[in-house]
């Protein structure tokens, strides 16, 4: 029997000292729990993804110093450590390797280099790393043959995406079990997808995953032990954890893992992503514009639940087109959440802009330009508060609106982070209702029930410019994420219209703040589309 621990740590990219402290603390905790083999995530000391920080030679030097300190510390520990590190490539090719190190009794006794380097979605590892050789890495420990993998190495069972299958190679080499170290970003359904993919090889698997938010990416943890195609125990989602299980006679001990719904996964990702984005960039509080609509209400609610209401300031900015309900609903929302609400009317400011334009152009500003002016005034006011308070401005645009450009550049797109920019409008409503069920109805029903409107013109409704979100969102899911439409006889003209709006709005999204990733295909680094281009049309 061997006791294995999985330390799902929350590293900050580049913070070698802080990340080493987490590694040492986990080692001490594992020692107390009599763990024999302790595995950490991919690039444990540097953090993932380091991106172009890898071009700074000081980073690698600092990491190597931390590895030396860890090895010295481990001399007194009765534990074998498995962790991810960047190492130098002494041969031809890219100068770096994405590596796994085994440290035992103060010495590095095994090195393994990641063979499969992803370059899809948010990944670009071939920019920095050279693939390791085809080398089934086996560690003989406590009478077991333990195979070693790094993240993507386990995703090519049956060799469909790469020429080699490292997980299959371990099974052929006679491994009793595999230990996989990972930095696997979250999207809704990803924990289930990992199990469905990684357990096909049939090899018992100890899978450790990074946790935490780094820029727009959220890592959910959910480390697990599995055998016989079944997960035996799983670490906590969206929180650091040390998961321990005994392996004996081909099986892991452990309790059945908990499952959660899509809304709970979304909430966990958004709260962790926001908290870590702030903590790792030095912010302590946020500013959010409060329109009285569902998007800003959800952002304010999630921010208050994630950070505490004392760290959230909401600003309502009524204009001549704001309904009484929008103003009172903002007040009701903030009262329920105990969030500070400030009122900053914009009508006089907007009229001053109109006057200046009329004097310069000898005509009045009208139409879309006049509507967008209001949004840009609000955006400037929100930045004013954020700068003065030293707070992070959180933008409130959802994925449906950002997809079709139903947003104002330098207006409601202003902000340091896009909290719900990867949630479709229908998901915004779903998550709001889930939050009300879970947390005692902090979002007024009047906000959820009202027809969505930008309130930039008399009697304006989103439905004046867009199809209903019940129609729009499934179409966007098909276009953006490849999800098949339930209605195969979809409106071709509508599809072409939406595709055109999606293409024309690319320049807006390119200038938007980072968006916390919730779906497999999100706007940002995972979707690289040209701005100046002609797109194919249905014939």
ABEGO torsion letter per residue (X at the ends): XBBBBBBBBBBBBGBAAAAAAAAAAAAAAAAAAGBABBBBBBGAAAEOBAEAAAABAAAAAAAAAAAAAAAAAAAABABBBBBBBBBBBABBEBABBBBBBBBBGGBBABBBBBABBBABEABBAAAABBBBBBBBBBBBBGGBBBBBBBEAAAAABGGAABABBAAAAAAAAGBABBBBBBBBBBBBGAAAAAAAAAAAAGBBBBBBBBBEBBEABBBAEGBBBBBGGBBABBBBBGBBBBBBBBBBGGBBBEBBBBBBBAAAAAAAAAAAAAAAAAAAAGBABBBBBBAGBAAAAAAAAAAAAAAEAAABBBBBBBBAABBAAAAAAAAAAAAAAGBBBBBBBAAAAAAAAAAAAAAAAGBBBBEAAAAAAAAAAAAAAAAAAAAAAGBBBBBABBAAAAAAGBBBBGBAABEABBAAAABBAAAAAAAAAAAAAAAGGABBAAAAABBBBAGABBGBBAAAABBBAAAAAAAAAAAAAGBBBABAABBAAAAAAAAAAAAAAAAAAAABBBBBBABABBBEAABBBBABBBBBBBX
